[in-house]
Amino acid sequence: MRALLEALANLVRERVRDRLWEKIGLALSIIVVFCTTYVLILPALTLTENSDSKVIQQENQTALSETETSVTETIESSLSPQEATIESPPETTSPSTTTEDTETPQSSVTQESAPQPTGNQAGQFEVEADNVIVKVSYEAETFTEAVSLKVSAIDDSSGYEQKLSSLLEEKNQILTQTYSYDIAFVNGAGAEVEPSKAVDVSIQFKDAVTSTNLQDGWKLYHFVNNDVNEVEDLTDDKATDIKQDNLENVTSVEFKSDSFSPYVIAGTSYEDLKPYIISGSFQGTTTETPHSDGSRTLQTTLKLNYDIPKTELNKTKSYAIELPQDTTWTNVNENHEYTGKDEARDAFKYRFVQENGKKYIVISFLDSYLATAGEDDHTQKVTVKPAQKISKGGSWSNDNREVNYKLDINPYAEDLAAGKASYTVTDTLEYQEDLLTNLSYDLKQESVKLYDSNNQELDKSLWSWTVEKTKDSSGVYKSVLKLTVPNKQILRLEYSYTVSREVAADDKTNLSVKNTAEVSGFKSGKTEKPVNYTWQQMSTSGTAQTTKYFKLTKVDLNNFAIVLPNAIFEVRENITDKVVATYKTGTDGTLYVTKNGKEAISKIEDLKNDTLYYIVEVTAPDGYKLPDASNQKRYYFYFSETGVAPLNLGDLTDLSSAVNLAKQSKQEYVENSPLPTTTTIAINKKWLDANGQQTTRSSGTININLMQVQVDGGGKIVSESRYGSYQMTPSGSDAWTLSLDNLPTQSKDSTGAIVYYQYYVIEDPIEGYDVSYEVTKDNAVASGDITLANKAQQAYELPETGGLGPEKVVISGAIASLVTLIGLLVHLFIRHQGRGLL
């Protein structure tokens, strides 16, 4: 055989030198043999009768396109704050006054900290200058060299004040007072150095800066590069926090900055209301009172009509009206704050002010108005001093129709909870029903505030409260305010109850209300304060209101301090359930249902007399869920001037649960439970054959990618990302299921706004199957089931035409190829023998 092959090789080499057509013929013979073999074998490699019962997934193929990013973790070394070096004792500086001349600002004695030993580490500075303590903290790599902090109180800031006055004049405001400081970082050579990134700055006043009676608020300005014409207003920057005590005196200012030069803390006055007054008129009867000295007093009531666009109110909420020089108000309580109303809703606060020999009425519109276009017991043994744990004070504001309370809690900062973080305080207001006047006491949600020993209001996340109002069979109402407050702290609670009665404007009645507060588990932890007061005609008409309303306040189930905007309620006619109006809670969590439907976001028809209606919640606020339908509460009301019950009572047998808004108003708190912070998604897989009929698969592994969709409060998609990848295998009874637990449902973005998460899945491709999804990015879910369907791709077979079948074709092709090759070899061998070559 070997000799034969060698001879064949020699023959091929010989023939290559023969004529051209013989060469071409040899090449074509080889090509024909190869192509014939390939064509005959290919169908056997590509055609199958059906899919195998096992699942084969392309592991090296991914359905997602990802960009990998590396994460570098930076570890900062902690550096202790350096002690400030003070060269001279601090001096007290009075607030600057505005002048006409522009001069270069002059600084008082400069205070400088000791330099930090190195510039590339995180650190802190603290410098005391004048009436302030300036603290700065910064991250690593903020400075490239050792620096120190330099602070100067600017004595002559007339140039800055003149610039600020001109800016405020454009807003009809004036500058009342300023406190100016030059803050900078310097290196060892005394040259100023700017940080490479923003640093945290705190300016703390050793003595709180007092606000004037006519002052609107405080602002923070930065004069960039010491240029009086380059001003930054940092007041509304999210990192800026101007802290004030309960008297509105400034205690500290905090902000972030990467540029340092003069900073000015400025007090501003109210905007002038006069440009917005469109008309005025006298009301009532003018009276003239003679006096023994021959003088006379003329007294009248003046009504002013004003028109302020909402866009302007959103810019400026506070205004002042300067009164004529000869105005007298011998019976006016100066600086006392009164409440003005727009129909049912509190609209503004106003007070009478004298400043620099002039008289003003100062008006501040409320944010809430602008937005509307069982007890815990201690079972542990606690040893305490036998001192009173709480004390209470109460007062009556006749013009505001309010009873105001102050409750001092834990005045010695004791441990009242046996080492626990918090304890319970219960405050109960009690009064007797009066059917003739419809007497009612209602807690004002916005008035409930808790202060620490520094008169700073505690953040709502540190404490909570709820309130419940009940009536017993004897007609005694109890409003139970229950608070959970932090332990071992001196606290002061302030709150107010509004009082309403259906009486004549000049009614004068002596009333009394009892209020009791106690700390659970202590004999000395109880105090009682009865308030005896006289209801009489108001000295100012700003609080007068005649429109009756049904007020709903939307709150968190566990903490009524958290109000919930954007809840949707419908007003429906009883029995027919016909929707007649739709309301939405404002930023203060409230809505007012009135007969004229002023605050309705949609109104289908007017409310009718002698017809029973109810209010029901239909859409929960963002991050909260609606109660089950069986627990959905209805708030009933009707209008009847005669007091006759409406005809469409239906199944409502107790009319006492409905309020007659023709006679009295009503307030209710509506609670919502927050959505859980985590959720569970169950993934189910169905297998279908090529005809769409469900079948089973008993083995295999599938890769599932869980996609997380971030949406805002309105349900708009913000972004999406892959949350994780999971493997799915069949469980018992050939069921393909996968449960993913503890998936987040919400978080807060960089601005503090709540964002919500929804989910869908993408499956890596499976050979021989097409996948379909019921849940996609556009209808992602927050919880529940997600089902995938895998359908087998159509299998293709040779048609049954009476042939030999694919196996026989392959065998025949192989035999034909072999015979052809042998014949060619024999032919060549014989020809070479004939030539005598072998």
C-alpha positions in Angstrom: 0.0 0.0 0.0 2.9 2.3 0.8 4.4 1.7 -2.5 1.1 2.4 -4.2 0.8 5.8 -2.4 4.4 6.7 -3.4 3.7 5.8 -7.0 0.5 7.9 -6.9 2.5 10.8 -5.5 5.1 10.5 -8.3 2.3 10.3 -10.8 0.7 13.5 -9.5 4.0 15.3 -9.8 4.4 14.0 -13.3 1.0 15.0 -14.4 1.4 18.5 -13.1 3.9 19.0 -15.8 1.4 17.7 -18.5 -1.0 19.7 -20.5 -3.1 22.5 -18.9 -6.5 20.7 -19.4 -5.2 17.7 -17.4 -4.3 20.0 -14.5 -7.7 21.6 -14.5 -9.4 18.2 -14.7 -7.5 16.9 -11.6 -8.4 20.0 -9.6 -12.1 19.8 -10.6 -12.2 16.1 -9.6 -10.9 16.9 -6.1 -13.4 19.8 -5.7 -16.3 17.6 -6.9 -15.5 14.9 -4.4 -15.3 17.4 -1.5 -18.5 19.2 -2.4 -20.5 16.1 -2.9 -19.4 14.8 0.5 -20.2 18.1 2.2 -23.7 18.4 0.6 -24.7 14.9 1.5 -23.5 15.1 5.1 -24.8 18.6 6.0 -28.5 17.7 6.4 -27.6 15.1 8.9 -25.8 17.7 11.0 -28.5 20.4 10.9 -31.9 18.5 11.1 -33.4 17.1 14.3 -36.6 15.5 15.0 -37.5 17.5 18.2 -36.1 19.4 21.2 -34.4 17.5 23.9 -36.0 17.5 27.4 -33.0 19.2 28.8 -32.4 23.0 28.8 -29.1 24.2 27.4 -28.4 28.0 28.0 -25.6 30.0 26.3 -23.7 30.9 29.4 -21.2 33.0 27.5 -23.9 35.2 26.1 -25.6 37.9 28.0 -28.8 39.7 27.3 -27.6 42.9 28.9 -24.9 45.4 27.9 -23.0 46.5 30.9 -20.2 48.9 31.5 -17.9 47.8 34.3 -16.6 50.6 36.5 -13.9 50.3 39.1 -14.5 51.6 42.6 -11.6 53.2 44.5 -12.1 53.4 48.3 -10.3 56.3 49.9 -9.5 56.0 53.6 -9.1 59.3 55.4 -6.8 59.7 58.4 -8.5 61.4 61.2 -6.9 64.6 62.5 -7.7 66.2 65.8 -8.8 69.8 65.7 -6.1 72.3 66.5 -6.5 74.8 69.3 -7.1 78.3 68.1 -4.5 81.0 68.9 -6.2 84.2 70.2 -4.1 87.3 70.2 -6.6 89.6 71.8 -9.8 89.3 73.8 -13.1 89.3 71.7 -14.9 92.6 71.3 -18.6 93.0 71.0 -19.7 94.6 67.8 -23.1 96.2 67.2 -24.9 95.5 64.0 -23.8 97.8 61.1 -26.2 100.3 59.7 -26.7 101.2 56.0 -24.8 104.3 54.7 -24.8 106.1 51.4 -21.0 106.2 50.8 -19.1 103.3 49.2 -15.8 102.7 50.9 -13.3 99.9 51.0 -14.3 97.6 53.9 -12.0 97.7 56.9 -11.5 94.7 59.2 -11.0 94.6 62.9 -8.3 92.6 64.6 -7.7 89.4 62.7 -7.8 86.0 64.5 -5.9 83.1 63.1 -5.7 79.4 63.9 -2.6 77.4 64.3 -1.7 75.8 61.0 -2.4 72.1 60.3 0.8 70.0 60.2 0.0 68.7 56.7 -2.2 69.8 53.9 -3.4 66.4 52.4 -5.3 65.1 55.4 -8.9 65.7 56.6 -9.0 68.2 59.5 -10.8 71.0 61.4 -10.2 74.6 62.4 -11.8 76.7 65.1 -11.3 80.4 65.5 -13.0 82.8 67.9 -13.3 86.4 66.6 -15.5 89.2 67.8 -18.9 87.7 68.8 -18.5 84.5 66.8 -16.8 81.2 66.8 -16.0 80.0 63.3 -15.6 76.3 62.7 -14.4 74.7 59.5 -14.1 71.0 58.6 -12.7 69.6 55.4 -11.9 66.3 53.7 -8.6 64.9 52.8 -6.9 66.3 49.7 -8.6 69.6 50.1 -5.3 71.5 50.6 -1.9 70.7 49.1 0.0 72.5 51.8 -0.2 73.4 55.4 -2.7 76.2 56.0 -4.4 78.1 58.9 -7.8 79.7 59.1 -8.0 83.5 59.3 -11.2 85.3 60.5 -11.8 89.0 60.7 -14.9 90.9 61.8 -15.4 93.7 59.2 -15.9 97.0 61.1 -16.8 99.2 58.0 -19.0 97.2 55.6 -20.7 100.2 54.1 -19.7 99.2 50.6 -21.3 95.8 50.9 -24.4 97.3 52.6 -25.0 99.8 49.8 -24.8 97.0 47.2 -27.2 94.8 49.2 -29.6 97.7 49.7 -29.8 98.3 46.0 -30.5 94.6 45.4 -33.2 94.4 48.0 -34.8 97.6 46.7 -35.6 95.7 43.5 -37.8 93.5 45.7 -39.4 96.3 47.6 -37.4 95.4 50.7 -34.9 97.2 52.9 -31.8 96.2 54.8 -32.2 96.3 58.5 -28.8 95.1 59.9 -25.7 93.2 58.9 -22.9 91.2 60.4 -19.8 90.9 58.1 -16.8 88.6 58.3 -13.8 88.0 56.1 -12.9 84.3 56.2 -9.8 83.0 54.4 -7.2 80.2 54.5 -3.5 81.3 54.4 -0.2 79.4 54.0 3.0 79.8 56.0 4.0 82.8 53.8 0.7 84.5 54.6 -0.7 84.1 51.1 -4.4 83.2 50.8 -5.1 79.7 49.5 -8.4 78.4 48.2 -9.6 74.9 48.9 -9.8 72.4 46.0 -13.2 71.3 47.1 -16.1 72.6 49.2 -15.6 72.7 53.0 -18.2 72.9 55.8 -18.4 76.2 57.7 -20.2 77.1 60.9 -20.5 80.6 62.3 -21.8 80.4 65.9 -22.8 83.6 67.7 -21.8 83.7 71.3 -24.7 86.0 71.9 -27.7 85.4 69.7 -28.4 88.2 67.2 -31.7 89.8 67.9 -34.3 90.4 65.2 -36.1 93.7 64.9 -39.9 93.9 65.2 -40.2 94.8 61.5 -37.7 92.2 60.3 -38.8 89.6 57.7 -35.9 87.2 58.0 -32.2 86.6 57.6 -30.0 86.1 54.5 -26.5 85.0 53.8 -24.5 86.7 51.1 -21.0 86.1 49.7 -18.9 88.8 48.0 -16.7 86.8 45.6 -13.1 87.8 45.4 -13.8 90.9 47.6 -15.7 92.4 44.7 -18.8 94.4 45.8 -20.4 93.9 42.4 -20.1 90.1 42.4 -22.6 88.9 45.0 -23.8 85.4 45.7 -27.1 84.9 47.6 -26.5 81.6 49.5 -29.7 81.8 51.6 -31.6 79.2 49.6 -28.7 76.9 48.9 -29.6 73.5 50.2 -26.4 73.4 52.3 -27.2 76.7 54.1 -28.9 76.6 57.4 -29.6 79.8 59.4 -30.6 78.6 62.8 -32.9 80.7 65.0 -34.3 80.2 68.5 -38.0 80.4 69.3 -37.7 84.2 69.4 -36.3 84.2 65.9 -32.9 85.4 67.1 -30.0 84.0 65.0 -27.8 81.5 66.9 -25.6 80.1 64.1 -25.2 80.0 60.3 -23.9 76.9 58.5 -23.0 76.6 54.8 -20.6 75.0 52.3 -18.2 76.9 50.1 -15.0 76.4 48.0 -14.3 80.1 47.7 -13.5 82.4 50.6 -13.8 86.2 50.9 -16.2 88.4 52.8 -19.5 86.9 54.0 -22.4 89.0 55.2 -25.3 87.9 57.4 -28.1 90.4 56.7 -31.5 91.1 58.2 -34.2 92.2 55.8 -37.6 93.9 56.3 -41.0 93.1 54.8 -42.1 94.0 51.3 -44.5 96.9 51.0 -48.1 95.8 50.5 -49.3 99.2 49.2 -48.6 98.5 45.4 -51.0 95.5 45.6 -53.9 97.4 47.2 -56.6 97.9 44.6 -59.4 99.5 46.6 -60.5 100.5 50.1 -63.9 101.2 51.8 -65.4 102.1 55.1 -67.5 99.5 56.9 -70.0 99.9 59.7 -70.8 103.1 61.5 -68.3 105.8 62.2 -68.3 106.8 65.8 -67.0 110.1 67.4 -66.0 110.1 71.1 -65.6 113.5 72.8 -63.0 113.8 75.7 -62.9 116.1 78.7 -59.9 118.0 77.3 -62.0 119.0 74.3 -60.4 116.6 71.9 -62.4 114.0 69.9 -61.6 110.5 68.7 -63.0 109.3 65.3 -63.2 105.6 65.0 -64.1 103.6 61.9 -63.4 100.3 60.2 -61.5 100.4 57.0 -61.6 97.4 54.5 -58.7 97.1 52.1 -58.9 94.9 49.0 -55.6 93.6 47.6 -54.6 91.6 44.6 -51.3 89.7 44.8 -50.4 87.2 42.0 -49.5 83.8 43.3 -46.1 84.0 41.6 -45.3 87.0 43.8 -46.6 85.3 46.9 -44.3 82.4 46.2 -41.4 84.8 46.0 -42.3 86.9 49.0 -44.7 85.8 51.8 -44.3 88.8 54.1 -45.5 92.3 53.7 -46.0 95.5 55.7 -48.3 98.5 55.5 -47.0 101.8 56.9 -49.9 103.6 58.6 -50.3 107.4 58.7 -48.3 109.3 61.3 -51.3 110.4 63.4 -52.6 106.8 63.7 -53.3 105.8 67.3 -54.0 102.4 68.7 -54.4 102.7 72.5 -56.3 99.4 72.7 -54.0 97.4 70.3 -51.8 94.7 71.7 -48.5 95.5 69.9 -46.5 92.6 68.4 -49.3 90.2 69.3 -49.8 87.8 66.4 -53.4 87.4 65.0 -54.6 85.0 62.4 -56.4 86.1 59.3 -58.6 83.7 57.2 -59.6 83.2 53.7 -63.0 81.6 54.2 -62.3 78.4 56.2 -58.6 78.3 55.8 -56.0 80.2 57.9 -54.4 82.5 55.4 -52.0 84.8 57.1 -50.6 86.1 60.4 -50.6 89.8 61.2 -49.5 92.1 64.0 -49.2 95.8 64.8 -45.6 97.1 65.0 -43.9 100.3 65.9 -40.4 100.8 64.6 -38.3 104.0 64.6 -41.3 106.1 65.4 -43.5 104.6 62.6 -46.5 102.4 62.8 -47.0 99.3 60.6 -49.3 96.4 60.1 -47.1 93.4 59.3 -48.7 90.5 57.3 -47.1 87.1 56.7 -48.9 84.6 54.4 -48.8 81.0 55.6 -47.1 78.2 53.6 -50.2 76.1 54.0 -52.3 78.8 52.4 -49.9 79.2 49.5 -49.9 75.5 48.8 -53.6 75.4 48.2 -53.9 77.1 44.7 -53.7 52.9 75.9 -50.3 54.0 77.4 -46.8 52.4 77.7 -45.9 51.2 81.2 -42.4 50.9 82.6 -42.1 47.5 84.3 -38.5 48.0 85.4 -37.8 49.5 88.8 -36.7 53.1 88.4 -35.0 55.2 91.1 -35.6 58.9 90.7 -35.6 62.0 92.8 -39.1 62.9 94.1 -39.3 66.0 91.8 -42.1 66.9 89.5 -41.5 65.4 86.1 -43.8 67.7 84.2 -45.5 71.1 84.7 -48.1 72.8 82.5 -49.2 76.3 81.7 -52.3 77.4 79.7 -53.6 80.6 78.2 -56.6 81.8 76.2 -56.2 83.9 73.0 -59.6 85.4 72.5 -58.8 87.0 69.1 -57.4 83.7 67.7 -60.1 81.6 69.5 -57.3 79.3 70.8 -56.2 77.7 74.0 -52.4 77.6 74.1 -50.5 75.2 76.2 -46.9 74.8 77.3 -45.7 71.6 78.9 -42.3 71.4 80.6 -41.1 67.7 80.5 -38.2 66.2 82.5 -36.7 69.5 83.8 -33.8 67.6 85.4 -32.9 65.5 82.4 -33.4 62.3 84.4 -33.6 58.7 83.1 -37.3 58.2 83.0 -37.3 55.0 80.9 -34.8 52.7 82.8 -32.1 53.2 80.1 -34.5 53.0 77.1 -34.2 55.6 74.4 -37.7 57.0 74.8 -40.8 57.1 77.0 -44.5 58.1 76.7 -46.2 61.3 77.7 -50.0 61.4 77.6 -51.9 64.7 77.5 -55.7 64.7 77.8 -58.0 67.7 77.1 -61.5 67.2 78.5 -64.7 69.2 78.0 -68.5 68.8 78.2 -70.6 68.7 75.1 -72.8 71.7 74.4 -75.5 70.9 71.9 -76.9 74.5 71.8 -73.6 76.1 70.6 -71.8 73.0 69.1 -68.8 73.7 71.3 -65.7 72.0 69.9 -62.0 71.9 70.8 -59.7 70.7 68.0 -56.0 70.2 68.1 -54.0 72.3 65.6 -51.6 69.9 63.9 -49.1 72.6 62.9 -49.0 73.9 66.5 -47.6 70.7 68.1 -43.9 71.4 68.5 -41.2 70.0 70.9 -38.2 72.1 71.9 -34.9 71.1 73.6 -33.1 73.0 76.4 -31.6 75.4 73.8 -35.0 76.4 72.5 -34.3 74.5 69.2 -37.2 72.6 67.7 -36.6 68.8 67.6 -36.6 67.1 64.3 -39.8 65.1 63.7 -37.7 61.9 63.2 -36.6 62.1 66.9 -40.1 62.0 68.4 -43.7 61.2 67.4 -47.3 61.9 68.4 -50.8 60.8 67.7 -54.2 62.2 68.9 -57.6 60.6 69.3 -60.9 62.3 70.1 -63.7 60.3 71.8 -67.0 61.0 73.4 -68.6 59.0 76.2 -72.3 58.3 76.9 -72.5 61.4 79.2 -71.4 63.7 76.5 -67.8 64.3 77.8 -65.3 64.7 75.0 -61.6 63.6 75.5 -58.8 64.5 73.1 -55.9 62.3 74.0 -52.5 63.4 72.7 -49.9 60.7 73.1 -46.2 61.5 72.6 -43.1 59.3 72.4 -40.2 61.6 73.4 -36.4 61.0 73.8 -35.1 60.1 77.3 -32.7 62.0 79.5 -33.5 65.4 77.9 -35.0 68.6 79.1 -38.0 69.2 76.8 -40.8 71.7 76.3 -44.0 70.9 74.4 -46.1 73.6 72.9 -49.5 73.1 71.2 -52.9 74.8 70.7 -56.5 73.9 70.5 -58.9 75.9 68.3 -62.3 76.6 70.0 -65.4 77.0 67.9 -68.9 77.9 69.0 -72.1 78.8 67.0 -73.0 82.0 68.9 -73.6 85.7 68.1 -70.6 87.9 67.4 -71.1 89.9 70.7 -71.6 86.8 72.8 -69.8 86.8 76.2 -69.5 83.6 78.2 -67.3 82.2 80.9 -65.9 78.8 79.9 -63.5 76.3 81.4 -61.5 73.4 80.0 -59.4 70.8 81.8 -56.1 69.5 80.6 -54.1 66.7 82.3 -50.7 65.5 81.3 -48.7 62.6 82.7 -45.5 60.5 82.2 -46.4 56.9 82.3 -45.4 55.0 85.4 -44.6 57.9 87.8 -46.6 59.2 90.7 -44.9 62.6 90.4 -45.3 62.5 86.6 -48.8 64.0 86.5 -50.0 67.6 86.2 -53.4 69.1 85.7 -54.2 72.6 84.4 -57.8 73.9 84.2 -58.1 77.0 82.1 -60.9 79.4 82.9 -61.5 82.0 80.3 -64.1 84.4 78.9 -65.4 84.1 75.4 -66.1 87.6 74.1 -66.2 89.7 71.0 -62.9 89.8 69.1 -61.0 93.0 69.1 -59.9 92.4 65.5 -62.0 91.0 62.7 -59.1 89.3 61.0 -60.0 85.9 62.5 -63.8 86.2 61.8 -65.0 83.4 59.5 -68.5 82.2 58.7 -67.9 79.5 56.1 -68.4 76.1 57.6 -66.0 73.3 56.5 -65.0 69.7 56.8 -61.2 69.7 57.4 -59.2 66.5 56.8 -55.6 66.3 57.8 -53.6 63.4 56.2 -51.0 62.0 58.6 -48.7 59.1 59.1 -50.3 56.3 61.1 -47.5 56.2 63.7 -46.6 59.9 63.8 -49.1 62.7 63.2 -46.2 65.1 63.0 -45.6 63.8 59.5 -48.2 65.2 57.2 -49.0 63.6 53.8 -49.6 65.7 50.7 -51.1 64.5 47.4 -53.7 62.2 48.8 -56.8 62.1 46.6 -60.3 62.2 48.1 -63.7 62.1 46.4 -67.0 63.6 47.6 -69.8 61.2 46.7 -73.5 61.3 47.0 -74.7 58.7 49.4 -76.6 55.6 48.1 -75.8 56.4 44.4 -72.0 56.8 45.0 -72.0 59.4 42.3 -68.8 61.5 42.4 -69.5 65.2 42.7 -66.1 66.6 43.5 -62.4 65.6 43.9 -59.9 67.1 46.4 -56.2 66.7 47.0 -54.3 67.4 50.2 -51.8 70.3 50.0 -48.2 70.4 51.3 -49.5 70.8 54.8 -51.5 67.5 54.4 -54.9 69.3 54.7 -58.0 69.8 52.6 -61.1 71.8 53.2 -64.5 70.7 51.9 -66.9 73.6 51.6 -70.2 74.1 49.9 -68.7 76.3 47.3 -66.0 73.7 46.5 -63.3 76.4 46.4 -60.4 74.0 47.0 -61.7 71.1 44.8 -59.3 70.1 42.0 -62.4 69.0 40.0 -66.0 69.8 40.5 -68.8 68.0 38.7 -71.8 69.6 40.3 -72.7 71.9 43.2 -73.5 70.4 46.6 -77.2 70.5 47.4 -79.1 71.1 50.6 -80.7 68.2 52.5 -78.6 65.6 50.7 -76.2 63.3 52.5 -72.6 63.1 51.1 -69.5 61.3 52.2 -65.8 61.8 51.6 -63.6 58.8 50.9 -59.9 58.4 50.1 -59.2 57.0 46.6 -55.5 57.5 46.1 -52.9 57.2 48.9 -50.0 59.6 49.2 -46.6 58.6 47.8 -45.0 55.8 49.9 -48.3 54.9 51.6 -51.0 52.4 51.0 -54.8 52.6 51.1 -56.7 50.7 53.8 -58.5 47.5 52.7 -61.9 48.2 51.2 -63.5 46.7 54.2 -61.7 49.2 56.5 -62.1 52.3 54.2 -63.7 55.0 56.4 -66.4 57.4 55.1 -66.7 60.9 56.4 -70.4 61.9 56.2 -71.8 65.5 56.0 -74.9 67.4 54.7 -76.3 70.9 54.6 -79.6 71.6 56.3 -80.5 75.1 57.5 -83.6 73.7 59.3 -81.7 70.7 60.9 -83.9 68.2 59.1 -82.2 64.9 58.3 -81.5 64.2 54.6 -83.7 61.7 52.8 -80.9 59.6 51.3 -79.6 58.1 54.5 -79.5 54.6 53.1 -77.9 52.2 55.5 -76.7 55.0 57.8 -78.8 54.6 60.9 -76.8 56.9 63.2 -76.9 60.5 62.0 -74.6 61.6 64.8 -71.7 60.3 62.7 -72.5 63.0 60.1 -72.0 66.7 60.5 -74.4 69.4 59.4 -72.0 71.9 57.6 -74.7 74.5 57.6 -74.4 74.7 61.3 -70.9 73.7 62.4 -67.5 72.7 61.1 -65.6 69.5 61.7 -62.0 68.3 61.7 -60.6 64.8 61.3 -57.2 63.2 61.1 -56.9 60.5 58.4 -54.1 58.0 58.9 -52.2 56.0 56.3 -49.8 53.1 56.9 -46.5 53.5 55.1 -45.5 51.0 52.5 -43.0 48.4 53.7 -39.4 49.4 53.1 -38.8 46.0 51.5 -40.8 43.7 49.2 -40.8 40.3 47.7 -40.9 39.4 44.0 -41.9 35.8 42.9 -40.7 34.7 39.5 -42.6 31.9 37.7 -41.6 30.2 34.5 -43.9 28.4 32.0 -42.7 26.1 29.3 -44.6 25.9 26.0 -44.0 23.6 23.0 -43.8 25.0 19.5 -47.6 25.0 19.2 -48.0 27.1 22.4 -49.2 24.2 24.6 -47.9 24.1 28.2 -45.3 21.4 28.8 -42.7 20.6 31.4 -39.0 20.6 31.8 -37.3 18.7 34.5 -33.7 19.8 34.5 -31.4 22.7 33.6 -30.3 26.1 34.9 -31.4 29.5 33.8 -29.8 32.9 34.4 -32.3 35.6 35.5 -31.4 39.4 35.6 -33.6 41.4 38.0 -33.9 45.0 36.7 -34.7 47.8 39.1 -36.7 50.8 37.8 -36.5 54.1 39.8 -39.7 56.3 39.6 -40.6 59.6 41.1 -43.6 60.4 43.2 -45.7 60.9 40.0 -44.8 57.4 38.7 -42.4 58.8 36.0 -39.4 56.6 35.2 -36.2 58.3 36.3 -33.6 55.5 35.6 -33.1 51.8 35.5 -30.3 49.4 36.4 -29.6 45.8 37.0 -30.2 45.0 40.6 -28.8 41.5 40.5 -28.4 38.2 38.7 -29.9 34.9 39.9 -30.0 31.2 38.8 -33.3 29.5 38.4 -33.7 25.7 38.6 -36.8 23.5 38.8 -38.2 22.6 42.2 -40.5 19.7 43.0 -43.1 18.6 40.5 -41.1 20.2 37.7 -42.2 23.7 38.9 -39.9 26.6 38.0 -40.2 29.3 40.7 -37.8 31.8 42.3 -38.6 34.1 45.3 -36.5 37.2 45.8 -36.9 38.7 49.2 -35.9 42.0 51.0 -35.9 44.1 47.8 -36.0 47.8 48.6 -39.1 49.7 47.7 -38.0 53.3 48.3 -35.1 55.6 49.2 -34.1 59.2 49.1 -32.2 60.9 46.3 -29.5 63.5 46.7 -32.1 66.3 47.2 -33.9 64.4 50.0 -36.9 63.6 47.8 -38.4 60.1 48.1 -37.9 57.8 45.0 -39.6 54.5 44.6 -38.4 51.2 43.1 -40.2 48.8 40.7 -38.9 45.6 39.2 -39.0 43.4 36.0 -36.7 40.6 34.8 -34.7 39.8 31.7 -33.6 36.2 30.9 -30.4 35.2 29.3 -31.1 33.6 25.9 -31.9 29.8 25.9 -31.0 27.8 22.8 -34.0 26.5 21.0 -36.5 28.8 22.9 -38.1 32.2 22.5 -39.0 34.1 25.7 -42.0 36.4 26.3 -42.6 38.8 29.2 -45.8 39.9 30.9 -44.0 42.5 33.0 -41.6 44.9 31.3 -39.9 48.2 32.0 -43.1 50.1 31.2 -45.3 48.2 33.6 -42.7 47.2 36.3 -44.1 46.0 39.6 -43.3 46.9 43.2 -44.3 43.5 44.5 -46.1 40.3 43.5 -45.5 37.7 40.7 -43.6 38.0 37.4 -44.3 35.2 34.9 -42.0 34.3 32.0 -43.0 32.0 29.1 -40.5 30.0 27.1 -41.8 28.7 23.8 -39.9 26.1 21.8 -38.7 27.2 18.4 -40.3 25.4 15.4 -38.3 22.3 14.4 -37.8 21.7 10.7 -37.8 18.1 9.1 -37.3 16.8 5.6 -40.7 16.2 4.0 -42.0 12.6 3.6 -41.8 12.1 -0.2 -41.1 8.4 -0.4 -37.3 8.8 -0.4 -34.7 6.8 1.5 -34.6 9.1 4.5 -31.6 11.2 5.7 -29.6 8.3 7.1 -29.6 6.4 3.9 -28.8 9.4 1.9 -25.7 10.1 4.0 -24.5 6.5 3.6 -25.1 6.5 -0.1 -23.2 9.7 -0.4 -20.3 8.4 1.5 -20.2 5.1 -0.6 -20.4 7.2 -3.9 -17.5 9.4 -2.8 -15.4 6.3 -1.8 -16.1 4.5 -5.1 -15.2 7.6 -7.1 -11.9 8.0 -5.3 -11.0 4.3 -5.8 -11.9 4.4 -9.5 -9.8 7.5 -10.0 -6.8 5.8 -8.3 -7.2 2.6 -10.4 -7.5 4.6 -13.6 -4.3 6.5 -12.9 -2.5 3.3 -11.8 -3.4 1.5 -15.1 -2.3 4.4 -17.3 1.0 4.6 -15.6 1.5 0.9 -15.9 0.9 1.2 -19.6 3.7 3.7 -19.9 6.0 1.4 -18.1 6.4 3.7 -15.2 5.7 1.1 -12.6 
